[in-house]
Amino acid sequence: MANKFVSGVVVGALATVGSICGAVLAFKKTVIEPEEAFNEKVEENRRKANRKQHAAHQG
């Protein structure tokens, strides 16, 4: 009976850790990565605008 209890606790702990890891990865994929991609796009557009602005005032 003690073996079943210990194995149940171990399996439960592993399942909990696995579900937490899955939730963290899902959060990263749905929230963090799209935000980083948006920030990169904004920064790229800012660089392009700066280049255009400087090019327009060269001549």
Backbone hydrogen bonds, N-H to C=O, Kabsch-Sander energy under -0.5 kcal/mol:
donor,donor_aa,acceptor,acceptor_aa,energy
5,F,1,M,-1.8
6,V,2,A,-2.5
7,S,3,N,-2.7
8,G,4,K,-2.2
9,V,5,F,-2.4
10,V,6,V,-2.5
11,V,7,S,-2.5
12,G,8,G,-2.4
13,A,9,V,-2.6
14,L,10,V,-2.6
15,A,11,V,-2.4
16,T,12,G,-2.3
17,V,13,A,-2.6
18,G,14,L,-2.5
19,S,15,A,-2.4
20,I,16,T,-2.2
21,C,17,V,-2.5
22,G,18,G,-2.3
23,A,19,S,-2.2
24,V,20,I,-2.4
25,L,21,C,-2.5
26,A,22,G,-2.4
27,F,23,A,-2.4
28,K,24,V,-2.3
29,K,25,L,-2.5
30,T,26,A,-2.3
31,V,27,F,-2.4
32,I,27,F,-1.1
33,E,28,K,-2.6
35,E,31,V,-1.3
36,E,32,I,-2.3
37,A,33,E,-2.4
38,F,34,P,-2.3
39,N,35,E,-2.4
40,E,36,E,-2.3
41,K,37,A,-2.2
42,V,38,F,-2.4
43,E,39,N,-2.3
44,E,40,E,-2.4
45,N,41,K,-2.4
46,R,42,V,-2.2
47,R,43,E,-2.2
48,K,44,E,-2.3
49,A,45,N,-2.4
50,N,46,R,-2.2
51,R,47,R,-2.3
52,K,48,K,-2.4
53,Q,49,A,-2.5
54,H,50,N,-2.4
55,A,51,R,-2.4
56,A,52,K,-2.2
57,H,53,Q,-0.9
58,Q,55,A,-1.2
